[in-house]
Amino acid sequence: MRRLHMIPTGTKIDFIGKKIAFFAFSFCLIIASIGIFGTNGLNYGIDFKGGIMMEVRSNSGPADVGALRTQLSKLGLGEISIQEFGEPEEVLIRIQRQEGDEKAQQAAVEAVKAELKDTVEYRRTEFVGPKVSEELFMDGVMAVALAIGAILVYIWFRFEWQFGMGAVVALIHDVISTIGIFALLGMEFNLSTVAAVLTIAGYSINDTVVVYDRVRENLRKYKKMDLAELLNMSVNETLTRTVMTSVTTLVALLALYILGGEVIRGFSFAMIWGIVIGTYSSICLAVPILTYFVLRRSDDEDEEDSEIEKVEGEGAV
């Protein structure tokens, strides 16, 4: 049985030779992302800015989201988001936080119930206050920061500190560019998006570790080979695995994005972008950065073994 190769065997792409172009592109991408975030900001969801969330179920078959949106927009409650939630009969209604205290929020809920009357069954009603939303936002930032820090420590202990620096630079690049694309498109940024960012970090570091493992193996095997040539060979040897993993993951995510509905569309989009940019950073950033460091070509044990063999050889003579 012939094995499937999306990348031809023996491919020799000069990734290291194009590192300046990769670095320039990534630098522009990060600066643009920061600039767009500073100008547009993020379209925070109710998780981060507070508001009212109501889960309802239609009593007359599949819910007409368009009709519901028209009905509720007349109430003057500000921004209202309506989307299918699970089955066609179930709908999630999000209403921006109303000016005033808890009574104002309750009044908005009663206005919605008065408008919809008995056409729906009310499953769940939640209020997210500004203090809770601020805490959720800070927790999300802390989660991402701690994840990146833990990854740095893991790579440091598994390989060397130089590899850890390369991996963290690639991860920060992925996170900032993801925030930038959300700021550019104005897509809702909520807790599920934070979960997607953490998943992206995990996926990206998995790709990076695979390539780094081959780099370490080749450093021990080819002790006198030029570093740039060795890094190119390592990337090309793992290129088929990297591309096939990314493509198969993207197929599943595209199905989620197209067929999954509005509830997980933001998560799916973040993951799709993350897979693409994470694959790019693992190959075009994390590995080329190693050319600026001095890497050990062998472990202490290997050096000790060679010394023992040398002594034994001299004794035999």
C-alpha positions in Angstrom: 0.0 0.0 0.0 1.4 3.4 -1.0 1.5 6.1 1.7 0.0 9.4 1.1 2.5 12.3 0.8 1.0 15.8 0.5 4.6 17.0 0.3 6.9 15.2 -2.2 9.6 13.0 -0.6 13.0 14.7 -0.7 11.6 18.3 -0.7 14.3 20.8 0.2 12.7 24.2 0.8 15.1 26.8 2.0 13.2 28.1 5.0 16.2 29.5 6.8 17.3 31.4 3.7 14.0 33.2 3.7 14.0 34.0 7.5 14.4 37.8 7.0 11.3 37.8 4.9 9.4 35.7 7.4 10.6 38.0 10.3 9.6 41.1 8.4 6.1 39.7 7.6 5.5 38.7 11.2 6.8 42.0 12.6 4.3 43.9 10.3 1.5 41.5 11.3 2.2 42.1 15.0 2.4 45.9 14.6 -0.8 45.9 12.5 -2.6 43.8 15.1 -1.6 46.1 17.9 -2.5 49.1 15.9 -6.0 47.8 15.0 -6.6 46.7 18.6 -5.6 50.2 19.8 -7.9 51.8 17.2 -10.9 49.5 17.0 -10.7 47.6 20.3 -12.4 44.3 20.7 -16.1 43.6 20.4 -16.5 42.2 23.9 -19.3 39.8 24.5 -21.6 39.9 27.5 -19.1 37.7 29.3 -16.7 40.7 29.4 -19.0 43.8 29.4 -22.0 42.5 31.3 -25.6 42.1 30.2 -28.6 39.8 30.2 -28.7 36.3 28.7 -31.9 34.4 28.1 -32.3 30.9 26.7 -35.8 30.3 25.3 -37.5 27.5 23.3 -40.1 28.2 20.7 -43.5 26.6 21.3 -44.4 26.5 17.6 -41.6 24.6 15.8 -38.3 26.0 14.7 -37.6 29.5 15.9 -37.8 32.4 13.4 -34.6 34.3 14.4 -35.4 37.1 12.0 -38.9 37.7 13.4 -37.6 37.6 17.0 -34.9 40.1 16.2 -37.5 42.4 14.6 -39.8 42.1 17.6 -37.2 42.8 20.3 -35.4 45.6 18.4 -38.6 47.7 18.9 -38.2 47.6 22.7 -35.3 50.1 22.8 -33.0 47.9 25.0 -29.9 48.6 23.0 -27.8 45.9 21.4 -29.6 42.6 21.1 -28.0 39.4 19.8 -30.2 36.4 18.9 -28.8 33.1 17.7 -29.8 29.5 17.5 -28.7 27.4 20.5 -28.6 23.7 20.0 -31.8 22.5 18.4 -33.7 24.7 15.9 -36.4 25.4 18.5 -33.9 26.8 21.0 -32.7 30.4 20.9 -30.1 32.4 22.9 -31.0 36.0 23.5 -28.3 38.4 24.6 -29.2 41.9 25.7 -26.6 44.6 26.6 -26.4 45.7 30.2 -29.1 48.4 31.0 -28.3 51.7 32.7 -29.1 51.4 36.4 -29.2 48.8 39.1 -30.6 45.3 39.2 -34.1 46.6 38.9 -33.3 48.0 35.5 -32.0 44.6 34.3 -35.1 42.9 35.6 -37.3 45.5 33.9 -35.6 44.6 30.6 -36.3 40.9 31.1 -40.0 41.6 31.9 -40.2 43.8 28.7 -38.9 40.8 26.6 -41.4 38.4 28.3 -44.2 40.8 27.7 -43.3 41.1 24.0 -42.9 37.4 23.4 -45.7 36.3 25.7 -46.5 32.6 25.6 -44.9 31.9 22.2 -41.7 30.7 23.9 -40.7 28.7 27.0 -38.1 30.4 29.2 -35.3 27.9 30.0 -32.7 30.2 31.6 -32.1 33.8 32.5 -28.7 35.1 33.7 -27.3 38.5 34.6 -23.6 39.3 34.2 -22.6 42.4 36.2 -19.7 44.7 35.4 -17.6 43.5 38.3 -18.0 39.8 37.3 -17.3 40.7 33.7 -14.1 42.5 34.6 -13.0 39.6 36.8 -13.7 37.2 33.9 -11.6 39.3 31.5 -8.7 39.5 34.0 -9.0 35.7 34.5 -8.9 35.1 30.8 -5.7 37.3 30.4 -4.1 35.5 33.4 -4.9 32.1 31.9 -3.2 33.0 28.6 -0.2 34.4 30.4 0.2 31.4 32.7 -0.2 29.0 29.8 2.6 30.7 27.8 4.8 30.8 31.0 4.2 27.1 31.6 5.1 26.3 28.0 8.3 28.2 28.3 9.3 26.2 31.4 8.3 22.9 29.7 10.3 23.6 26.6 13.3 24.8 28.7 13.4 21.5 30.6 12.7 19.3 27.7 15.2 20.9 25.3 17.3 24.0 26.2 16.5 27.6 27.0 17.2 28.7 23.4 14.4 26.4 22.2 12.1 27.8 24.9 12.7 31.4 23.7 11.9 30.4 20.1 8.7 28.6 21.1 7.4 31.6 23.3 8.1 34.1 20.5 6.1 32.0 18.1 3.2 31.7 20.7 3.1 35.4 21.4 3.0 36.0 17.7 0.0 33.6 17.4 -1.9 35.2 20.3 -1.4 38.8 19.2 -2.3 38.1 15.6 -5.5 36.3 16.7 -6.5 39.3 18.8 -5.7 41.5 15.8 -7.9 39.6 13.4 -10.8 39.7 15.9 -10.4 43.5 16.3 -10.2 43.9 12.5 -13.4 41.9 11.7 -15.3 43.1 14.8 -16.2 39.5 15.8 -17.5 38.9 19.3 -14.7 38.3 21.8 -15.9 36.2 24.8 -14.8 33.4 27.0 -15.1 30.8 24.2 -12.6 32.9 22.3 -10.2 32.8 25.2 -10.6 29.0 25.2 -9.8 29.0 21.5 -6.7 31.1 22.1 -5.5 28.6 24.8 -6.2 25.7 22.4 -4.3 27.5 19.7 -1.3 27.8 22.0 -1.5 24.1 22.7 -1.7 23.1 19.1 1.1 25.5 18.0 3.5 24.2 20.7 2.7 20.6 19.7 3.8 21.4 16.1 6.9 23.3 17.4 7.9 20.4 19.7 7.7 17.9 16.8 10.1 20.0 14.7 12.3 20.8 17.7 12.6 17.1 18.5 13.9 16.4 15.0 16.3 19.4 15.3 17.7 18.0 18.5 18.0 14.5 17.0 19.9 15.9 14.0 22.2 18.0 16.2 23.4 14.8 17.8 23.6 13.0 14.5 25.4 15.6 12.4 27.8 17.4 14.7 29.7 19.2 11.9 26.9 20.1 9.6 26.2 23.8 9.0 23.4 24.9 11.4 21.3 26.6 8.7 21.5 23.4 6.6 20.7 21.2 9.6 17.6 23.3 10.5 16.4 23.3 6.9 16.7 19.5 6.8 14.9 19.1 10.1 11.9 21.2 8.9 11.7 19.5 5.6 11.8 16.1 7.2 8.8 16.9 9.4 6.9 19.0 6.8 4.6 16.2 5.6 3.5 15.4 9.1 2.9 19.1 9.9 0.9 19.9 6.8 -1.2 16.7 7.0 -2.1 17.3 10.6 -3.0 20.9 9.9 -5.1 20.1 6.8 -7.1 17.3 8.6 -7.7 19.6 11.6 -8.9 22.4 9.3 -11.4 20.1 7.5 -13.1 19.4 10.9 -13.0 23.1 11.9 -14.4 24.3 8.6 -17.3 21.9 9.1 -17.9 23.3 12.6 -17.7 26.9 11.2 -20.2 26.3 8.4 -22.6 23.9 10.1 -22.1 24.6 13.8 -24.3 27.7 14.0 -23.6 31.1 15.6 -23.0 29.8 19.1 -19.6 28.2 18.2 -18.8 30.3 15.1 -16.4 32.6 16.9 -14.6 29.7 18.5 -14.4 27.9 15.2 -13.1 31.0 13.4 -10.4 31.6 16.0 -9.3 28.0 15.8 -9.1 28.1 11.9 -7.0 31.2 12.0 -4.9 29.8 14.9 -4.2 26.5 13.0 -3.0 28.5 9.9 -0.9 31.0 11.8 0.3 28.4 14.3 1.6 26.2 11.5 3.3 29.2 9.9 5.0 30.3 13.1 6.2 26.8 14.0 8.0 26.4 10.7 8.9 30.0 9.8 9.6 31.6 13.2 10.3 29.1 15.9 13.0 27.3 13.9 14.8 30.2 12.1 15.2 32.0 15.5 17.5 29.2 16.6 20.1 30.5 14.1 20.8 33.4 16.5 21.7 31.1 19.4 24.6 28.7 20.0 23.2 25.2 20.3 24.9 22.2 21.8 25.7 19.5 19.3 25.8 16.6 21.8 24.9 15.8 25.4 27.4 15.4 28.2 26.9 11.6 28.1 27.8 11.5 24.4 31.0 13.5 25.1 31.9 11.2 28.0 31.3 8.1 25.8 33.6 9.5 23.1 36.3 10.3 25.7 36.1 6.7 27.0 36.3 5.3 23.5 39.3 7.5 22.8 41.1 6.3 26.0 40.3 2.7 25.3 41.6 3.1 21.7 44.9 4.6 23.0 45.2 1.8 25.5 44.8 -0.8 22.8 47.6 0.8 20.8 
